[in-house]
């Protein structure tokens, strides 16, 4: 996939999954939606990075529905999290109300079960294994105490927690 | 070609579509949607439709036009984020909605057209989508049973088509169009350019004409862009 087109060159028939106008680079291939998901479901894609509303300590993810509120649909998220071997969630550590998004159990409808391998937030980088969040790195200037306070799920803190190198 | 597939416009193509029918409509967002046919369905006023389409258009274009007229009873889609009227009708209970994972939607259409009644997929296992569905474990991983989808009419848009119904799609406007073209009892193709048989290179045809029963050259394509993202010429 190439960059956005120059003004005036945009083509309604050439968009990305976010429905934005794009360009195609040399070597690009067009294919239909069934083949697109054959690539994902068939595990020809090794890594998925996506956002989330909640992640649980056993790797469950919720990111598609708030009952009685937003109705958007899951799009391709369920296919992605059910298929890729390595799934990284990139999100804020807490929601707008200041509540932790890293929980013992998700409260929102799930997108996938036991699939998230790593969570990268504004506070920390954590690995999910053996039913817990394992703290790997702190964001620059963030203390372990702050991360502990913002994490509702089971958190394993090693003796040494290095600061992320950005 | 003994079978005559060419019709003159959307009106002729949509003949036989009645209230209560199930329709498949190609496109992703507003990209690759059968604009002419949708406009005619609005004019026909058919109601209680079950529409299978990845998205539901926007408020004033695409399937949003059918929603405005309350012509849709049920939507089967994967993502409907850009449509306020859709959300209103769904939350108020006027509109029945079956939201399904996008890959399952595409494969269910493909399976419907390919004579495969159902298949197992890992997508949706352990979620609302998997509730009540048969679960089987393959290679240590749980999968759910998903059934094929077919439609009374599948309506697709292609870039070029010939009088035998062979189709070529352009860029990402291909999206759901080829799999839906396979899954209609009657498939209508509206094309931007209709050419005589023999003019399309058989090596480059995406949808063989055997899947298409009616074809016409559409007109006045608006091809609206949902998210116009550009970079300035420096």
Boltz contact constraints between the chains, C-beta under 6 A:
constraints:
  - contact:
      token1: [A, 4]
      token2: [B, 229]
      max_distance: 6.0
  - contact:
      token1: [A, 4]
      token2: [B, 230]
      max_distance: 6.0
  - contact:
      token1: [A, 4]
      token2: [B, 231]
      max_distance: 6.0
  - contact:
      token1: [A, 5]
      token2: [B, 230]
      max_distance: 6.0
  - contact:
      token1: [A, 6]
      token2: [B, 231]
      max_distance: 6.0
  - contact:
      token1: [A, 6]
      token2: [B, 233]
      max_distance: 6.0
  - contact:
      token1: [A, 7]
      token2: [B, 230]
      max_distance: 6.0
  - contact:
      token1: [A, 7]
      token2: [B, 232]
      max_distance: 6.0
  - contact:
      token1: [A, 7]
      token2: [B, 233]
      max_distance: 6.0
  - contact:
      token1: [A, 10]
      token2: [B, 228]
      max_distance: 6.0
  - contact:
      token1: [A, 10]
      token2: [B, 230]
      max_distance: 6.0
  - contact:
      token1: [A, 12]
      token2: [B, 223]
      max_distance: 6.0
  - contact:
      token1: [A, 12]
      token2: [B, 225]
      max_distance: 6.0
  - contact:
      token1: [A, 13]
      token2: [B, 170]
      max_distance: 6.0
  - contact:
      token1: [A, 13]
      token2: [B, 171]
      max_distance: 6.0
  - contact:
      token1: [A, 13]
      token2: [B, 173]
      max_distance: 6.0
  - contact:
      token1: [A, 14]
      token2: [B, 171]
      max_distance: 6.0
  - contact:
      token1: [A, 14]
      token2: [B, 172]
      max_distance: 6.0
  - contact:
      token1: [A, 15]
      token2: [B, 31]
      max_distance: 6.0
  - contact:
      token1: [A, 15]
      token2: [B, 172]
      max_distance: 6.0
  - contact:
      token1: [A, 19]
      token2: [B, 29]
      max_distance: 6.0
  - contact:
      token1: [A, 19]
      token2: [B, 226]
      max_distance: 6.0
  - contact:
      token1: [A, 19]
      token2: [B, 227]
      max_distance: 6.0
  - contact:
      token1: [A, 20]
      token2: [B, 227]
      max_distance: 6.0
  - contact:
      token1: [A, 20]
      token2: [B, 229]
      max_distance: 6.0
  - contact:
      token1: [A, 21]
      token2: [B, 225]
      max_distance: 6.0
  - contact:
      token1: [A, 21]
      token2: [B, 228]
      max_distance: 6.0
  - contact:
      token1: [A, 21]
      token2: [B, 229]
      max_distance: 6.0
  - contact:
      token1: [A, 30]
      token2: [B, 171]
      max_distance: 6.0
  - contact:
      token1: [A, 30]
      token2: [B, 174]
      max_distance: 6.0
  - contact:
      token1: [A, 32]
      token2: [B, 174]
      max_distance: 6.0
  - contact:
      token1: [A, 32]
      token2: [B, 178]
      max_distance: 6.0
  - contact:
      token1: [A, 33]
      token2: [B, 106]
      max_distance: 6.0
  - contact:
      token1: [A, 33]
      token2: [B, 175]
      max_distance: 6.0
  - contact:
      token1: [A, 33]
      token2: [B, 176]
      max_distance: 6.0
  - contact:
      token1: [A, 34]
      token2: [B, 106]
      max_distance: 6.0
  - contact:
      token1: [A, 34]
      token2: [B, 107]
      max_distance: 6.0
  - contact:
      token1: [A, 34]
      token2: [B, 110]
      max_distance: 6.0
  - contact:
      token1: [A, 34]
      token2: [B, 179]
      max_distance: 6.0
  - contact:
      token1: [A, 37]
      token2: [B, 103]
      max_distance: 6.0
  - contact:
      token1: [A, 37]
      token2: [B, 106]
      max_distance: 6.0
  - contact:
      token1: [A, 41]
      token2: [B, 103]
      max_distance: 6.0
  - contact:
      token1: [A, 71]
      token2: [B, 87]
      max_distance: 6.0
  - contact:
      token1: [A, 71]
      token2: [B, 90]
      max_distance: 6.0
  - contact:
      token1: [A, 72]
      token2: [B, 81]
      max_distance: 6.0
  - contact:
      token1: [A, 73]
      token2: [B, 78]
      max_distance: 6.0
  - contact:
      token1: [A, 73]
      token2: [B, 79]
      max_distance: 6.0
  - contact:
      token1: [A, 73]
      token2: [B, 80]
      max_distance: 6.0
  - contact:
      token1: [A, 73]
      token2: [B, 99]
      max_distance: 6.0
  - contact:
      token1: [A, 74]
      token2: [B, 101]
      max_distance: 6.0
  - contact:
      token1: [A, 75]
      token2: [B, 78]
      max_distance: 6.0
  - contact:
      token1: [A, 75]
      token2: [B, 79]
      max_distance: 6.0
  - contact:
      token1: [A, 75]
      token2: [B, 102]
      max_distance: 6.0
  - contact:
      token1: [A, 76]
      token2: [B, 102]
      max_distance: 6.0
  - contact:
      token1: [A, 78]
      token2: [B, 101]
      max_distance: 6.0
  - contact:
      token1: [A, 78]
      token2: [B, 123]
      max_distance: 6.0
  - contact:
      token1: [A, 78]
      token2: [B, 124]
      max_distance: 6.0
  - contact:
      token1: [A, 79]
      token2: [B, 101]
      max_distance: 6.0
  - contact:
      token1: [A, 79]
      token2: [B, 103]
      max_distance: 6.0
  - contact:
      token1: [A, 79]
      token2: [B, 123]
      max_distance: 6.0
  - contact:
      token1: [A, 82]
      token2: [B, 122]
      max_distance: 6.0
  - contact:
      token1: [A, 82]
      token2: [B, 123]
      max_distance: 6.0
  - contact:
      token1: [A, 109]
      token2: [B, 128]
      max_distance: 6.0
  - contact:
      token1: [A, 110]
      token2: [B, 127]
      max_distance: 6.0
  - contact:
      token1: [A, 113]
      token2: [B, 126]
      max_distance: 6.0
